[in-house]
Amino acid sequence: MNFRVIEPGDMDAIFNVRIQTWHNPNGAEELNRMGITPESVCEMMRISHRGWLAEENDRAVGFAMGNKTTGEMWVIAVLSEFENQGVGKRLLQLVEAWLIAEGCMKLWLTTDPDENMRCVGFYRHLGWKDWKFADGDRFMRKQIASPR
């Protein structure tokens, strides 16, 4: 498994992964309605976001991105056949490390409010804690200890 920084030329690959892991069959249209397009993501990466791509035999199998201006773990997506292999954990660690290096000491994310969703347990296992529920989402935080 190869992990590397996402580059502008990776947009087709990451959108392909995201759409395959989206919660409904109209993922591309829904992302577009939300203003999440290859062009908008490239612009975010130029200004505030950075991400990592997981590849197996030159095939994108997962990615994660964060926002250094807010401390948000913005997105993480792993193809189902690569779940439970440490791919998501490694991607999350890479984004967390970058956010911390950028000075973010309170990291946050949004996820499904359903307690039974695997993602909730995944984040909790990696030190994330419930923060609040709003607008149909669960917000989680990870407090980073200050260096001594």
Secondary structure, 3 states (H helix, E strand, C coil): CEEEECCHHHHHHHHHHHHHHCCCCCHHHHHHHCCCCHHHHHHHHHHCEEEEEEEECCEEEEEEEEECCCCEEEEEEECHHHCCCCHHHHHHHHHHHHHHHCCCCEEEEEECCCCCCHHHHHHHHCCCEEEEEECCEEEEEEECCCCC
